[in-house]
Amino acid sequence: MILQSKQADGRHWLTTLDVPPLQIWPVAPNHCRVGQFLARLISAKLASLKSGVPEEMTLTRDDVTGLKALARYAELKAGEAEVRVRLVMMNGPADAVTELEEDEDSKFVTPQPPLGWESDYDTWIMTIGRNLGVAVPTADCENEFERAMAGAAAEVQRRLPSIRERFVAGMQGLNLGLKVGLTTRQGDKEYVWVRPTDWQDENALVCVLESQPRACEGYKRGQTLNLAMGELFDYAIGSEAGLIDPGLTQRIAEDYGLVIG
C-alpha cells in the first residue's frame, strides 16, 4: 500500500507501510505515477534481499518485468537498461515531520541519486523511470493539470477516426472502452465508460453504458446510448490480460495523483 500526501508547495510525498518503510522524496505534481512505480519496484527488490538495506541498489528491466504489481504500466518495453540508486535513511519532508519522526527508528529508506549527479531530483526521477520503460512526462512545477487534460482531450479527438477504423476492422480480439462525460444533477460532468456496439457512422456511434453513474439522472448501467464523436473524452484498449493502451486523460490523472493504482 502506498500513502500519498500533497505538500504545501504542490509536490507529492509517497510512502509505504513496509518494514522498513520507504519514501519517495516529494516529486513534481505530475510525477505521482512514476513515484508509485518506483516505490513498488524498490520495495519488492528490498523484500527479495536476505540481508538488510544496502547502501546502493541496481534496478533493471528484468526486475520490472518480474513484478506483477507493475503489469498495469502498459508502456513497459523489453530491453536492457539499468539504473543505480543510493538508499539513504532519512526523515520525511520538513512539513510532514512529526516529533515521532525525529527518532532514528522512524526514518524512511529514501532512494536518492548517485553521488556526483549534476542535475536536479525531478530530472533524476524522469531519467530512471524512462530507463526502466515508463513514459514519464517532463516535470510540471506550475501544476497545470487543467491545461494538460484539455490538451489530452484534444489529442483524443484527433485520434478518434483511426480508433474507429480499428474498431470497425474487428480490434483483433482486443476490447475498446470509451469515456464520456454525463451531466450531473449539479450541472457538472461525471465521466463514465461505455462500450461501442455500432460505429459505422463517422460522426456518431451506438454504445452501452458500462458503469453506473452516481450523480446523473436518467442513466442506468447497461443502457444503450447514441453519442456524437465530440462527446467522447478518452479511450482504453486492452484484454483480460490487462491494458495495452490506457488512453491519455487516465494517465494524466494518475500522473497528478488523482488516481491511486
C-alpha positions in Angstrom: 0.0 0.0 0.0 1.3 3.5 -0.9 0.3 6.5 1.0 0.2 9.9 -0.7 0.4 13.4 0.9 0.3 16.7 -1.0 2.8 19.2 0.3 2.4 22.9 0.7 4.4 23.6 -2.5 2.2 21.2 -4.5 4.7 18.3 -4.6 3.6 14.8 -3.5 5.2 12.7 -0.8 4.8 8.9 -1.3 5.4 6.4 1.5 4.9 2.7 2.0 3.8 0.7 5.1 6.6 -1.9 4.6 9.2 -2.7 7.2 11.4 -0.8 6.9 9.1 1.9 5.5 10.2 3.5 2.2 9.6 7.0 0.9 9.8 8.6 -2.5 11.0 12.1 -1.7 8.4 14.8 -2.7 8.0 14.6 -6.5 6.7 17.2 -9.0 2.9 17.4 -9.2 2.7 15.2 -12.3 5.3 12.6 -11.2 3.0 10.7 -8.9 2.6 7.7 -11.2 6.3 7.2 -11.7 6.8 7.7 -7.9 4.3 4.9 -7.2 6.1 2.8 -9.8 9.5 3.3 -8.1 8.1 2.7 -4.6 6.6 -0.7 -5.7 9.7 -1.7 -7.6 12.3 -0.8 -4.9 10.1 -2.2 -2.1 9.8 -5.5 -3.9 13.6 -5.6 -4.5 14.3 -4.9 -0.9 11.9 -7.7 0.2 13.8 -10.2 -2.0 17.1 -9.5 -0.3 18.3 -11.7 2.6 20.4 -9.0 4.1 19.4 -5.5 5.4 19.1 -2.4 3.4 22.1 -1.9 1.1 23.7 1.5 0.6 23.2 1.2 -3.2 20.9 -0.8 -5.4 20.8 -1.6 -9.2 17.4 -1.8 -10.9 16.9 -3.4 -14.3 14.1 -4.1 -16.6 14.3 -7.8 -15.5 13.3 -6.5 -12.1 10.3 -4.7 -13.6 9.0 -7.5 -15.8 9.2 -9.9 -13.0 6.8 -7.9 -10.8 3.1 -8.5 -11.3 2.2 -5.3 -9.4 3.7 -3.3 -12.3 1.7 -5.0 -15.1 -0.6 -2.1 -15.4 2.1 0.1 -16.8 1.2 -0.6 -20.3 4.1 1.3 -21.9 6.8 -1.0 -20.4 9.0 -2.4 -23.1 11.5 -5.3 -23.2 15.2 -4.4 -23.4 18.3 -3.8 -21.4 18.7 -0.8 -19.1 19.8 -0.5 -15.6 20.0 2.3 -13.0 21.7 2.7 -9.7 20.2 4.4 -6.7 21.5 5.2 -3.3 19.3 4.1 -0.4 19.6 6.6 2.5 17.8 6.6 5.8 16.1 9.9 6.1 13.2 11.7 7.8 10.2 12.9 5.8 10.0 16.4 4.3 10.0 19.3 6.6 6.2 20.0 6.5 5.5 16.3 7.2 7.9 15.7 10.1 6.4 14.9 13.5 8.1 14.5 16.8 7.9 10.8 16.3 9.8 11.0 13.0 12.7 12.6 14.8 13.6 9.2 16.2 16.2 7.3 14.3 14.0 4.2 14.2 11.2 6.0 12.3 13.3 7.1 9.4 12.4 6.0 5.9 14.5 4.2 3.2 14.9 7.0 0.7 16.1 6.4 -2.9 18.5 9.2 -3.9 20.6 10.0 -7.0 24.1 8.6 -7.1 26.9 10.8 -5.7 28.0 13.2 -8.4 24.6 13.5 -10.0 24.7 17.0 -11.6 21.1 17.8 -12.3 18.0 18.1 -10.1 15.8 15.5 -8.4 13.0 15.8 -10.9 15.4 15.1 -13.8 16.7 12.1 -12.0 13.2 10.7 -11.4 12.4 11.2 -15.1 15.7 9.6 -16.2 15.4 6.4 -14.1 11.7 6.0 -14.9 12.3 6.3 -18.6 15.3 3.9 -18.5 13.1 1.3 -16.9 10.4 1.7 -19.5 7.9 4.2 -18.0 6.6 7.1 -20.0 7.5 9.9 -17.6 6.4 13.5 -18.5 8.6 16.5 -18.1 8.3 17.8 -14.5 5.4 20.3 -14.1 6.4 22.8 -11.4 3.3 25.0 -12.1 0.7 22.3 -11.5 -1.1 22.9 -14.8 -3.4 19.9 -14.6 -6.3 21.5 -16.3 -4.2 22.6 -19.3 -2.7 19.1 -19.6 -6.2 17.5 -19.5 -7.5 19.9 -22.2 -4.6 19.1 -24.4 -5.1 15.3 -23.9 -8.8 15.6 -24.7 -8.0 17.4 -28.0 -5.5 14.8 -28.9 -8.1 12.0 -28.2 -10.4 13.8 -30.7 -7.7 13.8 -33.3 -7.1 10.0 -32.8 -10.8 9.0 -32.9 -11.0 8.4 -36.7 -8.2 5.9 -36.5 -9.7 4.3 -33.4 -13.0 4.0 -35.2 -11.3 2.3 -38.2 -9.7 -0.1 -35.8 -13.0 -0.9 -34.2 -14.8 -1.5 -37.5 -12.0 -3.8 -38.6 -12.6 -6.0 -35.6 -10.0 -5.0 -32.9 -8.1 -8.3 -33.5 -9.6 -9.8 -30.3 -9.0 -6.7 -28.1 -11.6 -4.7 -26.3 -12.3 -1.0 -26.7 -13.8 1.2 -24.0 -14.7 4.9 -24.4 -15.0 7.6 -21.7 -17.8 10.1 -21.9 -18.9 13.0 -19.6 -22.5 12.9 -18.5 -24.2 15.9 -17.0 -24.8 15.6 -13.2 -27.7 17.0 -11.2 -25.4 19.9 -10.2 -24.6 20.6 -13.8 -21.0 19.2 -13.6 -19.6 16.3 -15.6 -19.3 12.7 -14.3 -17.1 10.6 -16.5 -18.2 7.0 -17.2 -17.1 4.2 -19.5 -19.2 3.0 -22.5 -18.7 0.0 -24.9 -19.3 0.8 -28.6 -21.6 -1.6 -30.4 -22.1 0.2 -33.7 -19.7 2.8 -35.1 -20.4 2.7 -38.9 -21.3 6.5 -38.8 -18.1 8.6 -39.0 -19.8 11.3 -36.7 -21.7 9.2 -34.2 -21.9 5.8 -32.5 -24.1 3.5 -30.6 -22.8 2.2 -27.3 -23.7 0.5 -24.0 -23.2 2.2 -20.6 -20.7 0.0 -18.7 -20.6 1.8 -15.4 -23.4 3.1 -13.2 -23.4 6.9 -12.9 -23.5 8.1 -9.3 -25.0 11.6 -9.8 -26.7 11.6 -13.2 -30.5 11.3 -13.6 -32.0 9.0 -16.2 -29.0 6.8 -16.7 -28.6 3.1 -15.8 -25.8 0.6 -16.4 -26.5 -1.5 -19.5 -28.4 1.3 -21.1 -27.9 1.9 -24.9 -26.7 5.4 -25.7 -26.3 7.3 -29.0 -23.3 9.6 -28.9 -21.7 12.2 -31.1 -17.9 11.9 -31.7 -17.4 15.3 -29.9 -18.8 13.8 -26.7 -16.0 11.3 -26.4 -13.4 12.2 -23.8 -11.0 9.3 -23.8 -10.5 5.6 -24.7 -8.8 2.5 -23.5 -7.8 -0.6 -25.4 -7.0 -3.9 -23.7 -7.9 -7.5 -23.0 -8.5 -9.7 -20.0 -4.7 -9.8 -19.5 -4.6 -6.0 -19.0 -4.4 -2.7 -20.7 -2.5 -2.2 -23.9 -3.3 1.5 -24.4 -4.8 3.2 -21.4 -5.7 6.4 -23.2 -4.5 9.8 -22.4 -6.6 11.5 -19.7 -6.4 8.5 -17.4 -2.7 8.6 -17.5 -2.6 12.3 -16.7 -4.9 11.8 -13.8 -2.5 9.1 -12.5 0.5 11.4 -13.1 -1.1 14.1 -11.0 -2.0 11.7 -8.2 -5.8 11.8 -8.8 -5.9 8.0 -9.4 -4.1 5.7 -7.0 -3.4 2.4 -8.5 
